[in-house]
């Protein structure tokens, strides 16, 4: 039996995910390739290594900045927002 999909949001936009997917995988599946900007210069970043080593995939999830989206399991109702800089700049 195929697991039932669920919804999370990215910057207010609904994103479909399935149990077992990471937040990064759900965003990739929705065509979203960047969910963070760098501290210096504001360059877009998303997943790079996919195994939690490089920290390029940091995102703000449920109000908590600096979450490694490639390692964090997606959960129904998660709210993911683009992280600007360190995530503490706002």
Protein Blocks (a to p, Z undefined) as FASTA:
>chain_A
ZZddddddeehiacdddehiafklmmmmnopabfcdcfbhoiacddfklnopnommgcce
ehiahiafklmccdehiacdddehjlpmZZ
